[in-house]
Amino acid sequence: MSDGWSDRRGRHLINFLVNSPEGTYFLESVDASSECQDAHMIADLLEKRIDDVGRNYVVQVVTDNGANYKAAGKILMDRIPTLHWSPCACHCLDLMLEDIGKLKAFKKPIARGRRVTTFIYRHGRILSLMRKATGGLDLVRPAATRFATSFLALKSLVKHKQALRSLFTSQQWVGNKLAKTAGGLNVQDIVLSAEWWHKVEDCLRASGPLLRVLRLADGDEVPAMPEMTALMRFAKEKINQGFPQQNKKPLLKMVMDIVDKRWETQMDHPLYGAALYLNPGKFFPIKDSGDDALVGELRGCFNDVLAKTVLDVEIRNKIDAQSVLYEARQGTFANVMAIQNMDKRNPLDWWSSYGGRAIDLQRFSKRIVSLCASSSGCERNWSAFEFIHTKKRNRLQHRILNENVFVSYNRKNLDRFQKRREKIGEKSYDPLVIEYFDWGNEWVDPTMPPPEGARGCPDDIDWEAVDEAVGASSSLQERKRSAPSTTFLDDYDLEDDQEQHSSIPNVEDDDSDFLQDDDVDVTDDEEDPTTAEQDGEDTNATMDEFDDGY
């Protein structure tokens, strides 16, 4: 796997790592600052590392979905006929979430949620009150690198919904000068608006299943390749279940179109189908359900990968014949223990235990089901560089820096994977077993009752009545109507989302004014504000309480 980044001195480094069932390990990095980083240059670098490892041992190359990396992958596959290039699944999922967040129905709630988080963390007294209401817990703040953090921030707000409501109805808030400012009143209206919370829940119903797939694809506990297709099928089912209302069907269609388009255009790779075909715990339930079309598609993917990966005709024919027995659950695959443990063991362990009598198919299957699905290991490797290449040690030559990272990163990974193997059997948890994962929650299943009560908040408060009494939702609607514009479309207006390149200016509402500024302020705010000027109680700071163009 490979990915590029820039260090503190502005050098553009390209990292190269290898992944196997033993874990992800760092090979080396290359300083490409003086090179033209086109497809041929990247292909040459990757080919050299493949030759160092051994062409017979490398099955696939995983990079991000950039145009130069995609072209380099095609060049590599032409040079090495048995090699596969795969795009990063995490990058694809992140782009899905970004496109979903740009929908008009979700863009406004995300902007307002960011405004609430930014307002709280800009003022020390309010931040202290919030932590007291949440029992010392913090909110998740959005970051600029991953759009998924915007939805994680909304999830954090929902988790602390009752505590936030109690905060903005408490005497401490009412007596604070910020409660009388325009920015403070607007944040109060957002938190107390039942309509806004309903829209946030819609955001989480659309993004929650994808966030779970992203979490699993981003991990390196178990190879994710044989599970990705099944996980996406589960995720799409859960998204469909999250919008049973008839008036939400247009919104559901737009979300599903985004998911299908991204997945089919970027992740339509036969390796995923072949890995699912060789995953007995997921393949045989599909076959037993009678879905012949999907079974045939998966078998076709297996045949394509087999023809490309194995060039020896005799071995290829043996694998083909043994795969017929595997699909029919005959011969060695009819063993009682093999059938019982299909859904209890991960595919790699299952093939190691029960595929020995079909040795050619076993060797081939273990190479396919042990593949990773993302290049996230390269990004995690950046932190090792930042830990060694600090402000005090910023004159390290690239060769010395490379050697230090090689020792430090690989030693830590070796210890981590060794400890994980030692824990197997005690309280082992397989994050890629779908049945173990909590898919049922109040964001995915709208029929589940939400939890009542929170720290400092009685259970019997009717927050719908509070919203109506203070006029929070109506106040937000009035701000929308009074904004400098001619027309505002409805939240679920199809024309606004389907005509992305229309000549109509961006006049959704004034929440869009906060998108760019809030990103900078939230991500840069690493320390808690403690001064009086920061918490908004100094008279000179009352006119600048939010400072984002409001």
C-alpha positions, 0 to 999 in steps of 0.5 A, spaced: 500 500 500 502 507 498 500 514 500 503 521 499 504 526 504 508 532 506 512 533 512 514 539 517 519 541 512 514 541 506 518 535 503 513 531 499 514 523 502 511 517 499 510 511 504 510 504 502 507 499 507 506 491 506 500 488 509 499 480 511 495 476 516 501 478 520 499 485 520 501 492 517 509 494 516 513 499 514 517 498 508 520 505 507 519 512 504 521 516 498 522 523 498 519 525 491 519 533 492 523 534 486 520 529 482 513 530 477 509 525 481 505 523 475 502 516 473 509 513 470 513 515 476 509 512 481 508 506 477 516 505 477 516 506 485 511 501 486 514 496 481 521 497 485 518 495 492 514 489 489 520 486 486 524 487 493 518 483 496 517 478 490 512 478 485 510 472 487 508 474 494 504 480 492 497 480 490 494 487 490 496 494 490 492 499 494 492 506 494 487 512 494 482 514 488 487 519 486 487 520 478 495 519 478 494 513 483 489 510 479 493 511 472 499 508 476 495 502 478 493 500 470 500 501 468 502 496 474 497 491 471 500 491 464 507 490 467 505 485 472 499 480 469 498 477 475 497 483 479 491 487 482 490 494 483 484 496 488 482 503 490 482 504 498 475 502 501 475 508 506 476 513 501 470 511 497 466 511 504 469 518 506 467 520 499 460 517 500 459 521 506 461 527 503 456 527 498 451 525 503 453 531 507 452 536 501 444 534 500 440 540 502 436 536 507 443 534 511 447 540 509 443 545 514 443 541 520 450 539 519 452 547 519 448 548 525 451 542 529 458 545 528 455 552 530 453 549 537 459 545 538 464 551 536 460 556 540 461 552 546 468 551 545 469 558 544 467 560 551 470 557 557 464 558 562 459 555 557 464 549 556 465 548 564 457 548 564 457 543 559 462 538 562 458 538 568 452 537 565 455 531 561 459 528 567 465 530 564 465 528 557 466 532 551 463 533 544 466 530 538 468 536 534 469 536 526 475 535 523 477 538 516 481 531 514 475 526 514 468 528 512 465 522 517 467 527 523 461 531 521 457 525 522 460 523 528 460 530 531 452 530 530 452 523 533 455 526 539 450 531 540 445 526 540 448 522 545 448 528 550 442 531 547 438 532 554 444 534 557 445 540 552 437 542 553 438 542 560 444 546 559 441 552 555 435 552 560 439 552 566 439 558 571 447 559 569 445 560 562 440 565 563 444 569 567 450 569 563 451 575 558 452 570 552 444 568 553 443 575 551 447 576 545 445 574 538 449 568 537 448 565 544 440 566 542 441 563 536 445 557 539 439 556 544 434 556 539 438 550 535 439 546 541 431 547 543 429 546 536 425 539 536 425 540 528 432 540 528 433 534 532 429 530 528 433 532 522 439 530 525 436 524 526 435 523 519 442 525 518 444 519 522 440 514 519 443 515 513 450 515 515 450 511 521 451 504 517 456 507 513 460 509 519 460 502 521 462 500 515 468 505 515 470 503 522 471 496 520 474 497 513 479 502 517 481 497 522 487 492 521 484 486 526 482 482 521 482 482 513 476 486 511 476 484 503 472 478 504 467 482 508 466 488 505 461 486 499 457 483 505 457 489 509 455 494 504 449 490 503 447 490 510 448 497 510 444 499 505 438 494 508 439 498 514 439 505 511 432 503 507 429 501 514 431 507 517 426 511 512 420 507 512 415 514 512 412 515 505 414 523 505 422 521 506 422 516 500 425 522 495 430 523 500 432 515 501 432 515 493 437 520 493 442 517 499 441 510 495 443 513 489 449 516 492 451 510 495 450 506 489 454 510 484 460 511 488 460 504 490 459 501 483 464 506 479 470 506 484 469 499 488 467 495 482 473 490 482 472 482 482 477 481 488 471 483 492 466 478 489 472 473 489 473 474 496 466 474 498 465 467 494 471 464 498 468 467 505 463 461 507 460 464 513 457 469 508 457 466 501 452 460 503 447 464 506 446 467 500 446 461 496 441 458 500 437 464 500 436 462 492 439 468 489 442 465 483 443 472 480 448 474 485 451 467 486 453 467 479 456 474 479 460 472 485 462 465 481 464 470 475 468 474 479 472 468 482 473 465 475 476 472 473 481 473 479 483 465 478 484 466 471 489 473 472 492 470 478 494 463 476 498 462 470 499 455 470 494 452 467 494 445 470 494 448 477 488 453 475 484 447 472 485 443 479 483 449 483 477 450 478 475 443 480 476 443 487 472 450 487 466 446 484 466 441 490 467 447 495 460 450 492 457 444 493 459 442 500 462 435 497 468 431 499 472 435 504 468 440 505 462 436 507 465 435 514 461 436 519 466 441 523 467 445 517 459 446 516 458 448 523 464 453 523 463 456 517 460 462 520 464 462 527 471 463 524 474 468 520 475 465 513 482 465 513 482 460 519 477 456 516 481 455 510 487 453 514 483 448 518 478 445 513 481 446 506 488 442 507 485 436 502 484 441 497 491 444 497 491 448 491 484 451 492 486 452 500 493 456 498 489 460 493 483 462 497 488 464 503 491 469 499 485 472 497 481 472 503 487 475 507 487 481 503 486 488 506 481 493 503 484 500 505 490 504 505 489 507 512 495 504 514 499 509 511 496 515 514 497 511 521 504 511 519 504 519 518 503 519 526 510 515 527 514 521 522 511 526 526 513 523 533 520 523 531 520 529 526 518 534 531 520 542 532 526 540 536 529 535 531 527 538 524 534 537 521 534 530 520 536 527 514 531 523 510 535 517 510 536 517 518 528 519 519 526 513 514 531 508 518 528 511 525 521 510 523 522 503 520 524 501 527 519 505 531 513 503 527 514 496 526 517 494 533 510 497 536 506 494 530 509 487 532 508 488 539 501 490 538 499 484 534 503 479 538 499 481 544 492 481 540 494 473 538 495 472 545 488 474 547 485 470 542 480 465 546 480 469 552 475 475 550 476 475 543 471 480 539 471 479 531 469 486 529 468 483 522 463 478 524 456 482 522 452 478 528 457 481 533 456 488 531 450 493 534 446 494 528 440 495 532 440 502 534 435 508 535 438 512 529 438 506 524 431 503 527 426 509 528 421 504 531 426 504 537 424 508 543 429 514 544 433 513 551 429 518 556 432 522 561 440 525 562 444 527 567 441 533 570 435 533 566 428 530 569 425 524 565 418 528 565 420 534 561 416 535 554 421 538 550 416 539 544 412 543 549 419 547 551 420 548 544 413 551 542 414 555 549 420 559 547 419 559 540 426 555 538 423 552 531 419 558 529 425 563 530 430 559 526 424 559 521 424 566 521 431 567 520 431 563 514 425 567 511 429 574 513 435 572 510 437 576 504 435 572 498 428 571 494 426 564 495 428 558 500 426 551 498 424 546 502 428 541 506 427 535 501 426 539 495 428 534 489 430 540 484 435 543 489 439 536 490 438 534 483 440 540 479 447 541 482 450 545 477 444 550 476 445 558 476 441 559 482 446 562 487 447 559 494 441 561 498 439 555 502 440 560 508 445 563 512 447 557 515 452 556 510 456 562 512 459 558 518 461 552 514 468 554 512 470 559 518 467 553 523 472 548 520 478 552 522 476 554 528 474 547 531 480 544 528 485 549 531 481 549 538 486 544 541 486 548 548 480 550 553 479 557 553 480 560 560 480 567 560 474 572 561 475 575 554 474 568 551 468 566 555 464 572 553 463 575 559 468 581 558 464 587 556 469 589 550 468 582 547 460 582 547 460 584 540 465 579 538 462 573 541 461 568 535 466 572 530 464 568 524 460 573 520 454 573 523 
